[in-house]
Amino acid sequence: MATATVRIPAEKRDTLKTIAAIEKTEMKMILSDLIDEYIERHKETLDLLSRPEWVEAIAQGEAEVDSGVPGKRLDELED
């Protein structure tokens, strides 16, 4: 597996080292777990942004909000 160098501020690095020591694990395992969690949380966003029709709908909605078009109540939305 290829590796990458990540710059972490000293204070955060020291805190991470302390946590790793308490948990008897390596910092790279903690970082790997955190990265996996971050990716999982953003998969839906990446999926939506990979669909041109959704990107267009999102842009249209943002333009409507910016121009002052009033929003809809939940019972007014289409299924």
C-alpha positions as CSV (number, residue, x, y, z in Angstrom):
1,M,0.0,0.0,0.0
2,A,1.3,3.5,-0.9
3,T,1.8,5.9,2.0
4,A,1.4,9.7,2.2
5,T,2.9,12.2,4.6
6,V,0.3,14.3,6.5
7,R,1.3,17.4,8.4
8,I,-0.5,17.7,11.7
9,P,-0.1,20.7,14.1
10,A,2.1,19.7,17.0
11,E,-0.6,20.1,19.6
12,K,-3.0,17.8,17.7
13,R,-0.1,15.3,17.0
14,D,0.7,15.2,20.7
15,T,-2.9,14.6,21.7
16,L,-3.1,11.9,19.1
17,K,0.0,10.2,20.4
18,T,-1.4,10.3,23.9
19,I,-4.7,8.7,22.7
20,A,-2.8,6.1,20.7
21,A,-0.7,5.2,23.8
22,I,-3.8,4.9,26.0
23,E,-5.6,2.7,23.4
24,K,-2.4,0.7,22.7
25,T,-2.6,1.3,19.0
26,E,-0.6,3.2,16.4
27,M,-1.4,6.7,15.2
28,K,-1.7,5.5,11.7
29,M,-4.5,3.1,12.7
30,I,-6.4,6.0,14.3
31,L,-5.9,8.2,11.3
32,S,-7.0,5.4,9.0
33,D,-10.2,4.8,11.0
34,L,-10.9,8.5,10.9
35,I,-10.4,8.7,7.2
36,D,-12.7,5.7,6.6
37,E,-15.4,7.3,8.7
38,Y,-15.0,10.6,6.8
39,I,-15.3,8.9,3.5
40,E,-18.3,6.9,4.6
41,R,-20.1,10.1,5.7
42,H,-19.5,11.8,2.4
43,K,-20.3,8.9,0.0
44,E,-23.9,10.1,-0.5
45,T,-22.6,13.6,-1.4
46,L,-20.1,12.2,-3.9
47,D,-22.8,10.0,-5.4
48,L,-25.2,13.0,-5.8
49,L,-22.5,15.2,-7.3
50,S,-21.5,12.5,-9.8
51,R,-25.0,12.8,-11.3
52,P,-25.3,15.7,-13.7
53,E,-29.1,15.9,-13.3
54,W,-28.7,16.3,-9.5
55,V,-26.0,18.9,-9.8
56,E,-28.3,20.9,-12.1
57,A,-31.2,20.5,-9.7
58,I,-29.0,21.7,-6.8
59,A,-27.8,24.7,-8.8
60,Q,-31.3,25.6,-9.7
61,G,-32.5,25.4,-6.1
62,E,-29.6,27.5,-4.9
63,A,-30.4,30.1,-7.6
64,E,-34.0,30.1,-6.5
65,V,-33.0,30.7,-2.8
66,D,-30.6,33.4,-3.8
67,S,-33.4,35.2,-5.8
68,G,-35.8,35.1,-2.9
69,V,-38.2,32.4,-4.2
70,P,-40.1,31.2,-1.1
71,G,-39.5,27.6,-0.1
72,K,-42.1,24.8,0.2
73,R,-43.5,23.0,3.2
74,L,-42.9,19.3,3.4
75,D,-46.6,18.5,2.4
76,E,-46.1,20.6,-0.8
77,L,-43.1,18.5,-2.0
78,E,-43.5,15.9,-4.7
79,D,-42.8,12.3,-3.9
